[in-house]
Amino acid sequence: MQFDTGPSAGRMPPGALHGPAAWYGAGMAAREDWVFRFSAGDLDELRLAIRGFSASGAALADITPGSFALPRLGPRLTALMNDLLEGRGFVLMRGLPVERYTREQTAIAYMGIGSYFGKPRSQNAKGHLLGHVKDLGVDVTDPNVRYYQTRRKLEYHTDSVDVVGLLCLETAKAGGESFIASSTTCYNEMLKRAPDLLPLLFQPFPTDRRGEVPESMLPWFDMPVFHWHDGRLSTIYVRQYIESAQANFPAAKRLTPEHWSALDLLDAITNDPGVHLSMTFEPGDIQFLHNHQVLHSRTDFENWPEPGRQRHLLRLWLCPQKGRELPEAFAVRYGSVTPGDRGGIVVPGTTLNVPLEAV
């Protein structure tokens, strides 16, 4: 079966890829250069920035480095951004004192830090610029429910934006560990293990929009997993939504057994303990990932019975002004491929807002 993706259909790298993006979890686990710890001076500077922004009366949706000034910390955040976009593709920031902040102060601090990484984008049809990753007690079999709203395992995937951030407020009673894997390493392993299947991942797979359908679009979009464009490998992948597109939309292109075999091997590679890196979040941890080169997942979790202790992460979807060039195929999901103005989910009637509680 051949799927048409336009002029760049099926283009592949000339061979194995190298560089800082091609890391293995086993090697990363022995290092700590990907962990950034806030110093006492950083926290003092954040406290002043929170106070200044709060006093300004400005809308949280409009926060920028200009309205959340961090004279010493800001340049270090810019350096971390370079690690995201041009290096390994992830960073874990540790030690934000969320237990001392109100929810509004936490949101200001988080979105203020995030503004140094990019402009916030809508994460759902409700226009949420600040997302809440929390079990809302909804049914995952509902075609309009997204997995982050449940306690179910999230398979390795990417989000529909350049950079995703997660801030931990509360941890689960059990489970909920975070895992990440380099998509460059996954490509290299696919090339080594099954070069005959690898080309299929450069052909499009119908992917469910989960009821969040932009104007004039189908309820699914066709998208390759791997893209070779402008000398870079970029990845976009949500296996669970590929499966639901096959189950829910008979008009979507049918996948062959070979396509499923390619996805099965990709999933096996991401789940290889030597390939992925595990992280256990603590309250105050912030994880930033570059979606084009890092896949992430989460295990099932069990919540505490007390509502105030239940697992709760705040999420940001961010679009950096200096993001990489993307192939035109991304426009069907990102709305545009223009750096600084792409990604997120916007449907008719969407109004951008910053909810401080999960809704």
C-alpha positions as CSV (number, residue, x, y, z in Angstrom):
1,M,0.0,0.0,0.0
2,Q,1.4,3.4,-1.0
3,F,0.3,6.6,0.8
4,D,0.9,10.0,-0.9
5,T,2.6,12.6,1.3
6,G,3.5,15.1,-1.4
7,P,6.9,16.0,-2.7
8,S,8.8,14.8,0.4
9,A,7.1,11.4,0.5
10,G,9.3,8.6,1.7
11,R,12.5,10.6,1.9
12,M,15.0,9.1,4.4
13,P,18.3,9.9,5.9
14,P,21.3,8.5,4.0
15,G,22.2,6.2,6.9
16,A,22.7,6.1,10.7
17,L,22.5,9.5,12.5
18,H,24.9,10.7,15.1
19,G,25.3,13.6,17.5
20,P,24.0,14.6,20.9
21,A,20.4,13.7,19.9
22,A,21.4,10.1,19.4
23,W,21.6,9.1,23.1
24,Y,20.8,5.9,25.0
25,G,19.0,5.9,28.3
26,A,21.6,3.6,29.9
27,G,24.3,6.2,29.2
28,M,22.1,9.1,30.3
29,A,21.3,7.4,33.6
30,A,25.0,7.5,34.5
31,R,25.1,11.3,34.0
32,E,23.5,14.3,35.6
33,D,24.3,17.1,33.2
34,W,20.6,17.0,32.1
35,V,19.4,17.9,35.6
36,F,19.2,21.7,36.4
37,R,18.8,22.6,40.0
38,F,17.4,26.0,41.1
39,S,19.8,27.8,43.4
40,A,18.8,30.0,46.3
41,G,19.7,33.0,44.1
42,D,17.4,31.6,41.3
43,L,14.5,31.3,43.7
44,D,15.0,34.8,45.1
45,E,14.9,36.1,41.5
46,L,11.8,34.1,40.7
47,R,10.1,35.4,43.9
48,L,10.7,39.0,42.8
49,A,9.6,38.2,39.2
50,I,6.3,36.6,40.5
51,R,5.7,39.6,42.7
52,G,6.3,42.1,39.9
53,F,4.2,40.3,37.4
54,S,1.3,39.9,39.9
55,A,1.4,43.6,40.7
56,S,1.3,44.6,37.0
57,G,-2.2,43.2,36.5
58,A,-1.1,41.8,33.2
59,A,-3.0,38.7,31.8
60,L,-1.1,35.5,32.5
61,A,-1.8,34.4,28.9
62,D,0.4,37.3,27.8
63,I,3.4,36.6,30.0
64,T,6.8,37.1,28.2
65,P,10.5,37.4,29.3
66,G,9.9,41.1,29.1
67,S,7.2,41.0,31.8
68,F,8.8,38.3,33.8
69,A,12.4,39.5,34.0
70,L,15.1,37.1,35.2
71,P,18.4,39.0,34.7
72,R,20.7,36.2,35.9
73,L,18.5,33.1,35.5
74,G,17.1,34.1,32.1
75,P,20.4,33.7,30.1
76,R,20.8,30.2,31.7
77,L,17.3,29.3,30.5
78,T,18.2,30.4,27.0
79,A,21.2,28.1,27.2
80,L,18.9,25.2,28.2
81,M,16.7,26.0,25.3
82,N,19.7,25.5,23.0
83,D,20.1,22.0,24.6
84,L,16.5,21.3,23.8
85,L,16.5,22.4,20.2
86,E,20.1,21.6,19.1
87,G,21.3,19.0,21.7
88,R,19.9,16.1,23.6
89,G,16.3,17.4,23.4
90,F,15.3,17.4,27.1
91,V,16.1,18.8,30.5
92,L,14.8,18.2,34.1
93,M,14.6,21.3,36.3
94,R,14.5,20.5,40.0
95,G,13.5,22.4,43.1
96,L,10.7,24.9,42.3
97,P,9.1,25.4,45.8
98,V,5.5,24.7,44.8
99,E,4.6,23.9,48.4
100,R,5.3,27.5,49.3
101,Y,3.4,29.0,46.4
102,T,-0.3,29.6,45.9
103,R,-1.7,28.1,42.7
104,E,-1.6,31.5,41.0
105,Q,2.0,32.1,42.0
106,T,2.9,28.6,40.7
107,A,1.2,29.3,37.4
108,I,3.0,32.7,37.1
109,A,6.4,31.1,37.9
110,Y,5.9,28.2,35.5
111,M,4.5,30.2,32.6
112,G,7.1,32.8,33.2
113,I,9.9,30.2,33.0
114,G,8.2,28.7,30.0
115,S,8.1,32.0,28.2
116,Y,11.9,31.7,27.8
117,F,11.3,28.5,25.9
118,G,8.5,29.7,23.6
119,K,5.0,31.1,23.2
120,P,2.2,29.0,24.8
121,R,-0.2,27.2,22.5
122,S,-3.7,25.9,23.0
123,Q,-3.6,22.3,24.3
124,N,-7.2,21.3,23.6
125,A,-10.5,22.5,22.1
126,K,-11.2,24.5,25.2
127,G,-8.2,26.8,24.5
128,H,-6.2,25.9,27.6
129,L,-2.8,27.4,27.6
130,L,-2.1,25.8,31.0
131,G,-3.0,22.2,31.0
132,H,-3.8,19.9,33.9
133,V,-2.6,16.3,33.6
134,K,-4.8,14.6,36.1
135,D,-7.2,11.7,36.3
136,L,-10.7,13.3,35.8
137,G,-12.5,10.0,36.2
138,V,-13.5,10.0,32.5
139,D,-13.9,6.9,30.3
140,V,-10.9,6.4,28.0
141,T,-13.1,4.5,25.5
142,D,-15.0,7.7,24.9
143,P,-13.7,8.8,21.4
144,N,-13.5,12.4,22.6
145,V,-11.4,11.7,25.8
146,R,-7.6,12.1,25.7
147,Y,-5.5,9.7,27.6
148,Y,-3.8,12.4,29.8
149,Q,-7.3,12.9,31.5
150,T,-7.2,9.4,32.9
151,R,-4.9,7.2,35.0
152,R,-4.2,4.9,32.1
153,K,-0.7,4.2,30.7
154,L,0.4,6.5,28.0
155,E,2.4,4.7,25.3
156,Y,5.5,6.5,23.8
157,H,4.3,9.5,21.9
158,T,4.9,13.1,21.0
159,D,2.6,16.1,21.5
160,S,1.4,18.4,18.8
161,V,3.8,21.3,19.4
162,D,7.5,21.9,19.4
163,V,8.2,21.8,23.1
164,V,6.2,20.3,26.0
165,G,6.7,21.1,29.7
166,L,5.4,19.2,32.7
167,L,5.5,20.6,36.2
168,C,4.8,18.2,39.1
169,L,2.5,19.4,41.8
170,E,1.6,16.1,43.4
171,T,2.8,12.5,42.9
172,A,0.7,9.3,42.7
173,K,0.4,6.8,45.5
174,A,2.0,4.3,43.1
175,G,3.0,4.4,39.4
176,G,3.0,7.3,37.0
177,E,6.7,7.1,36.3
178,S,7.9,9.1,33.3
179,F,10.0,7.5,30.5
180,I,11.6,9.2,27.5
181,A,13.5,7.9,24.5
182,S,15.5,9.6,21.7
183,S,13.6,9.2,18.4
184,T,17.0,9.5,16.6
185,T,18.2,6.4,18.6
186,C,14.9,4.7,17.7
187,Y,15.5,5.4,14.0
188,N,19.1,4.1,14.3
189,E,17.9,0.9,16.0
190,M,15.1,0.4,13.4
191,L,17.8,0.8,10.7
192,K,19.9,-1.8,12.4
193,R,17.2,-4.3,13.3
194,A,14.7,-4.2,10.4
195,P,15.8,-2.0,7.5
196,D,13.0,-3.5,5.4
197,L,10.3,-2.1,7.8
198,L,11.9,1.3,8.4
199,P,10.7,2.9,5.1
200,L,7.1,2.3,6.2
201,L,7.5,4.7,9.1
202,F,8.3,7.5,6.6
203,Q,4.8,6.9,5.0
204,P,1.6,8.4,6.6
205,F,-0.5,6.7,9.3
206,P,-4.1,7.9,9.9
207,T,-4.2,9.4,13.4
208,D,-7.4,10.2,15.4
209,R,-8.0,13.9,16.4
210,R,-10.1,12.6,19.4
211,G,-13.0,15.0,18.5
212,E,-10.9,18.1,18.3
213,V,-11.4,18.9,14.7
214,P,-10.2,22.2,13.1
215,E,-12.5,23.8,10.6
216,S,-12.7,22.0,7.2
217,M,-10.6,19.1,8.4
218,L,-11.3,15.4,8.7
219,P,-11.6,13.8,12.2
220,W,-8.3,12.2,11.6
221,F,-5.1,13.3,9.9
222,D,-2.5,11.4,7.8
223,M,1.0,11.7,9.1
224,P,4.3,9.8,8.8
225,V,6.1,8.9,12.1
226,F,9.5,9.9,10.8
227,H,10.3,12.9,8.5
228,W,13.6,13.7,6.9
229,H,13.6,17.4,6.2
230,D,16.3,20.1,6.0
231,G,18.9,17.6,7.1
232,R,17.0,16.7,10.4
233,L,14.9,13.8,11.6
234,S,11.6,15.0,13.1
235,T,9.1,12.6,14.7
236,I,5.4,12.8,15.4
237,Y,3.7,9.7,16.9
238,V,0.7,8.6,19.0
239,R,0.2,4.8,18.6
240,Q,-3.1,4.8,20.6
241,Y,-4.6,7.4,18.3
242,I,-3.4,5.5,15.2
243,E,-5.3,2.5,16.5
244,S,-8.4,4.4,17.3
245,A,-8.4,6.0,13.8
246,Q,-8.4,2.4,12.3
247,A,-11.2,1.4,14.7
248,N,-13.5,4.5,14.4
249,F,-13.1,5.8,10.8
250,P,-13.7,3.2,8.1
251,A,-12.8,5.8,5.5
252,A,-9.3,6.2,6.9
253,K,-6.6,4.4,4.9
254,R,-6.2,0.8,6.1
255,L,-2.9,-0.3,7.5
256,T,-1.2,-3.5,6.4
257,P,0.3,-6.2,8.6
258,E,3.7,-4.8,7.6
259,H,2.7,-1.3,8.9
260,W,1.7,-2.8,12.3
261,S,4.9,-4.8,12.4
262,A,6.9,-1.6,11.9
263,L,5.0,0.1,14.8
264,D,5.4,-3.0,17.0
265,L,9.1,-2.9,16.5
266,L,9.3,0.8,17.2
267,D,7.4,0.3,20.4
268,A,9.7,-2.6,21.4
269,I,12.7,-0.3,20.9
270,T,11.3,2.5,23.0
271,N,10.5,0.0,25.8
272,D,14.1,-1.4,25.7
273,P,15.6,-0.5,29.1
274,G,18.9,0.3,27.4
275,V,17.2,2.8,25.0
276,H,14.8,4.7,27.3
277,L,15.5,6.9,30.3
278,S,13.2,6.7,33.4
279,M,12.4,9.7,35.6
280,T,10.5,9.7,38.9
281,F,9.0,13.2,39.3
282,E,9.1,15.0,42.7
283,P,6.9,18.0,43.5
284,G,8.6,21.1,42.0
285,D,10.2,19.2,39.1
286,I,9.8,20.6,35.6
287,Q,10.5,18.5,32.5
288,F,10.9,20.1,29.1
289,L,11.0,18.0,26.0
290,H,11.6,18.7,22.3
291,N,8.8,16.7,20.7
292,H,10.6,16.4,17.3
293,Q,13.4,14.4,18.8
294,V,12.1,12.9,22.1
295,L,9.2,10.4,22.7
296,H,7.7,10.2,26.1
297,S,5.4,7.8,28.0
298,R,3.9,7.2,31.4
299,T,2.9,4.1,33.4
300,D,-0.5,3.5,34.9
301,F,-0.9,5.0,38.3
302,E,-2.9,4.6,41.5
303,N,-4.1,7.7,43.2
304,W,-4.2,8.6,46.9
305,P,-7.8,8.6,48.2
306,E,-7.5,12.2,49.4
307,P,-8.4,14.6,46.5
308,G,-5.7,17.1,47.5
309,R,-2.9,14.5,47.3
310,Q,-3.8,13.0,43.9
311,R,-1.3,13.0,41.0
312,H,-1.4,16.4,39.3
313,L,1.0,17.9,36.7
314,L,0.7,21.2,35.0
315,R,1.5,21.2,31.3
316,L,2.7,23.8,28.8
317,W,2.8,23.5,25.0
318,L,5.4,26.0,23.7
319,C,6.4,27.3,20.3
320,P,9.9,28.7,20.1
321,Q,10.6,31.6,17.7
322,K,13.7,29.8,16.5
323,G,12.2,26.3,16.1
324,R,13.5,24.0,13.4
325,E,12.2,24.0,9.8
326,L,9.4,21.4,9.5
327,P,8.0,19.7,6.3
328,E,4.7,21.0,5.0
329,A,3.1,17.7,6.0
330,F,3.1,19.0,9.6
331,A,0.6,21.7,8.7
332,V,-2.4,19.3,8.8
333,R,-1.7,18.9,12.5
334,Y,0.2,22.0,13.5
335,G,-2.0,24.4,11.5
336,S,1.2,26.0,10.1
337,V,4.9,25.2,9.8
338,T,6.0,28.8,10.4
339,P,8.5,28.9,13.4
340,G,7.0,30.8,16.3
341,D,3.5,30.4,15.1
342,R,2.6,26.7,14.9
343,G,1.3,23.8,16.9
344,G,-1.5,23.4,19.4
345,I,-5.2,22.7,18.9
346,V,-7.6,25.3,17.7
347,V,-11.2,24.5,16.6
348,P,-14.1,26.7,15.8
349,G,-15.1,28.7,18.9
350,T,-11.8,28.2,20.7
351,T,-11.1,31.0,23.2
352,L,-7.6,31.0,24.8
353,N,-7.6,30.9,28.6
354,V,-5.4,29.9,31.6
355,P,-7.4,27.7,34.0
356,L,-5.8,27.4,37.4
357,E,-7.7,24.2,38.2
358,A,-8.5,21.1,36.2
359,V,-11.7,21.5,34.2
